[in-house]
């Protein structure tokens, strides 16, 4: 009987020691487009990056993401919620969406002639902004304000959430 009890105890110990635990893999970015992120599709490829921004003046805001020389920027000529007219013109009530691809130089960039920009939340006290955007951005010659319609990127499903926009 003593041998049987010892055998059962060893079996129970072996079963208990054979238990495995799994640890979920670590992630570097939150799922989806969480606070502080700008997310969008560029020609169908999903991009999700930490964003930043500024309050450029008492009436304008700026939201962007940068990755090396690559940059997506959004000028918001206003500080209220609602829809903004997307154009290349600096004017209250307008928004500008522009993109600098990796190979661009400071004088080569892409800008939207039209598109969608909606600010769903602006927290003036905590300096945070949330919104959505989409546009086709065309190669743009700033000196002549000409859009080159044969060279473009399509931006869809754009979203930024609680991007900090401190006053500079």
C-alpha positions, 0 to 999 in steps of 0.5 A: 500500500505504501508503494501505491501511495508513493506511486500516485504522489509521484504521478500527481507531481509529474502532472503538475510539473508538466503544466505549460503557460503561454505569454502573449507576444509583446506588441509595439503599437496598439491594435487599431488607431489608439490615442496619439496615433495617425492611421490611414491607407496609402494606396491600399497599404495600412499605416499606423504611426505615432502622431504629433502636432502643434497649435500654430497660432491662436486660430490654426492647428497642425497634425502630422506623422514623420518617419525619416524623410517621409511625412504626412501633414494636415493643416487645420485652419480653425479650432472647432469641430466639423468639416473643413474644405480640403484645398491648397489655399490657406484660409479659415475653414480650410484644411490642407493635406500633404505628403512627403514620400521617402525620396522627396526633397523639400521642394517635391511633395504631394498635396490634396486639391480636394478631399475630406477632413472632419474634426470630431473632437477638440479639447482646447484645455488639454490641447488634443484633437481627433478627426478623420481624413481622406484625399488623393494627393498630387505632386504639387509645384508650390511656386506655380500652385500647379497639381501634376495629376499624372503623379499621385497617392490615394489616402483613405480611411484616415484617422487621428485620435487624441493627438497632442497639439501644444502651442508653439 
